[in-house]
Amino acid sequence: MHPQIVRHIVSPLLERLLGRKTFAYLRECETTQWRTSSALRAIQAQKLRALLQLAQSNCTWYRREFARLALNVANDDPFEILAQLPRIDKATIRQHQSEMVNAAVDGGPIPFNTGGSTGEPLSFFVDRRRIGYDKAARILTHAWFDVQPGDREVYLWGSPLEIRGQDRFKRIRDRVTNELLLAAFRLNPETMSKYFRQITAYDPASIFGYPSSLTRFAEFCEATGRVYRAKNLKAVFVTGEVVDERQRDILYRYFNVPIVNGYGSRDGGFIAHECPSGSMHVMDQNIIVEILDENGQPVAESESGEIVITHLDAHALPLIRYRTGDIATKKGGQCACGRGLSLVGAIDGRRGDHLVGADGTLTHPLAAIYVMRELDSVKQFQIHQQRDRSINVQVVEDGSANSLNSERIISDLRRRLGPLPVNVETVGAIPVAGSGKYRHVVSEATDSFNTVGSV
C-alpha cells in the first residue's frame, strides 16, 4: 500500500480502533525531545508522582511497600521516594503478580510475555497507554533517520512460534502497514537466498533485526556475490543484542546506510535509541533510567552498573525500579544533535553475558570474544561458563587448512580470567536460541556471583 495512505489514514485509524492514542503521544514526544534537561525532569516528576499514586491506590504490593517505608506519595518529592523503594525483578513479578496488577487500568490489563531467550521467560501485563507510548517512541526515533510511518520495513526477527503464531488479522495488518516479517531462527543458505530475493523485491526504507542475524545475512550475500541494489533503504536498525564494531562495519559495507542501535525489551519497553550524531538517548518522556552498582547506589559518570528502569506509562503493572539485568556506562552532558534527552553510554549486554574471573572479578565478555576473533580457523564460537566458573568453548571451524589451536585458546582465556578449568571442543554447528538471538558468551557463574540484591 502507498506509504502516504498508511501514514495518514491506515496507521492512525488502526491505533484508534485498538483504543490507543499513539499518534497523540507521538506529537507530544516530537515536541518534548527538544526540551531542556530540567524541563524533561519536571515532566518526569509529574508523571512519576501520578504513577506512584496510581500504584498506591490500585496495587496491593506497592501499597504495602509504601506503608512499610512510611512514604507519603502525595506530598513527598517523587524522586526521593523512588530512591527509597526496593528494586524489583522478574522473580518479584512472578511471586507477587496478582498483587502488582492494576485491574482498574483503562482498557483492562493486557497479557504479555517475554520469549525467555535468556532462560527467564516472564508473563506480565501491559496497557493501552504503555503500548501507545512505546510505539510513539519507536516512530519518533525512526523519523530521526527519515523513516516515516507507512514506509516499508523488513523485520529479520522472532522465533518460529512467533512466525507461525501470526494469525490472519496480524498478517493482514502487516501487509497493509507495509511490514514484512522474516524468521531469524534458521538462517541457512536456502533461506538466506530466499530472503535476499524477498528483501530486494520489497525495497524497504528500513531493515530491523538482531545484529548477529543481519551480519550473518550480509556476510552470506557478500560471499555469494549478491549485491544489494534496492534504492529506498535509509537505515538498518539493530536491537536485541549488543552490536559490536565488527558487525557495524560489515553491515555498513553491505547496505551502505546508517547502522542504528536501539535498546529496549518486551518487559522493560522502549528505553533508549541512537541518534544521527551517534549518542544513545534515553526516552526521558516515558522512562527513568538509573545506573546502579551492586549495592543499589548510583555509579559515577563513566562507570558501569546495572540499568534499572521506571516506566512512567506502565499503568497495568507498574515497573518501578525494575532491574533489567543489563550493564551500561553512565554518561552525562548533552548531545550535539540538540535534543535534551539524557544520554547513556556503552550498553555492554546482560549480566549473564559477563564472565567471572578466578579471583571473582566480573569481566566484560569482549575480553573472551577477542581471544576467539584473533583465530583465522574459527568460523563460529560460543563460550559457556558454568556456575563453578569452569569454561566450555564450542568452536565451528572454517574448513581452512589452518588447524584449531586449542592450547592457545586455553592459554589466552586463562591470561584474562585466571587459572580456571577450560575445555575446547569442535562442533558442527551452534544453534541460536529459540527467539533467533545468538549469544557469543553465556555465563551461569554470575548467578552465584556477588549479585545485586533488592534494597
Helices and strands as residue ranges (DSSP letters): H 3-5, I 6-10, H 11-17, H 22-32, H 37-58, H 60-68, H 78-84, H 90-100, E 110-113, E 123-126, H 128-143, E 153-157, H 160-164, H 168-176, E 179-183, H 189-202, E 206-209, H 211-223, E 235-238, H 245-255, E 259-265, E 269-274, E 280-282, E 287-292, E 304-311, E 322-330, E 343-350, G 351-353, E 355-356, E 362-363, H 366-373, E 378-385, E 391-397, H 406-417, E 422-426, E 441-443, G 445-447
